[in-house]
Amino acid sequence: MRHVDFSPLYRSTVGFDRLFTMLDSLGQPDQAQSYPPYNIERTGENAYRITMAVAGFDETELSIEAREHTLTVKGEKAEDKADEGQFLYRGIAKRAFERRFQLADHVEIRAASLKNGLLHIDLVREIPEAAKPRRIEIASAAQQPKQIEAQTTVGTSAS
């Protein structure tokens, strides 16, 4: 795969470092990013939900952190108590994981819940009034007040 060098763009732009870093990371192969499986769904016009399959983890073994447009979900299993039996096959993953999601501007985490082995994280995008687009009315010529210009006439003398 080709690697794109964004360093010339860093010299001529201000405030776009996060965008270039995100673009650069898209070209990198995922390092074991298949576990745990997850869904991202849109639940409303500005509402989203991330659902992660975290079977075998409880609330104390999961942590959710939001920092600088990044949502990080970590899972670390507690040490097993004395093994009660000998496993012939272990198909349920017990490994630790860390999953990161890039969040757009003004996206906030509203709630998180764990039910039936699924971790649900509800997000909402709230754009502040100052950043929302606003409509500017255009006044027509009939609505604009007219200015009256005074005309001065220079008196002409007849001889």
C-alpha angles and dihedrals in degrees: 000000000000122000118218118213111219096179095105089056092053089063095056103037135065124208098008098100092108091053093050092046090052092049090048092051091052089068093053116094116248112259103221091318095154095089125108103021116228144181129215114202137175110233098177142354092289100009128097138178130205113201118192126188103229102161112176095026123104130201093271092056095051129073130187121197132177117199132158099341092317126110113201123193117190130185124191121176118223116240114277117254115232108315107254094198143010115263116227091185128008111198099153108091115234097174124123119252141190121198124185128199125191111227125208121235115290095015112138133185111243104179146342128207137174117215131159093348094308122114111210119197115187118205132184132194111221114181113201117240092247091059097045118101114254131200119240115206117225114220117222123229091254091059096050116092113249121235118222113218119208115229119208119205121207110224115241119213119217117215 
